[in-house]
Amino acid sequence: MDIFDAQILCKQCKKEMNKTIVERDGFELRAVECSQCKQQIIHPADINGLEHFKELRNKTFNVKLRIVGNSHAISIPKEMVEFIEDQHRQMRRQMDDMVRLCFEDFDTIRVRFGP
């Protein structure tokens, strides 16, 4: 059973809080919000996921550029792949359609997961 499946009451108003989605740093976080005083409580598991993302975002990985056939390939660090899998288990089947690669600048290549 998930903690947010239970009825949650606002500390101030003593009214039942409503489920909602809060966006932070591009993440959709599950939350409950009081309709009267607008106090919010974000799901603890979602907060942990966001903190893990912030740790990975601030970390620089050294990877190798390899030649595979007529293409160049980089390896994606296991930490990043595990994070993506944890956040998007259903994305595993659609991974080939979800990866985008583009030049940002002369010396910067961006790999983007998502549409």
HELIX and SHEET records of a PDB file:
HELIX    1   1 ILE A    3  ASP A    5  5                                   3    
HELIX    2   2 PRO A   44  ARG A   57  1                                  14    
HELIX    3   3 LYS A   78  GLN A   87  1                                  10    
HELIX    4   4 ARG A   89  GLN A   94  5                                   6    
HELIX    5   5 MET A   95  MET A   98  1                                   4    
SHEET    1   A 3 ASN A  18  ARG A  24  0                                        
SHEET    2   A 3 PHE A  27  GLU A  33 -1                                        
SHEET    3   A 3 GLN A  40  ILE A  42 -1                                        
SHEET    1   B 2 LEU A  65  VAL A  68  0                                        
SHEET    2   B 2 SER A  71  ILE A  74 -1                                        
SHEET    1   C 2 VAL A  99  ASP A 105  0                                        
SHEET    2   C 2 THR A 108  PHE A 113 -1                                        
END                                                                             
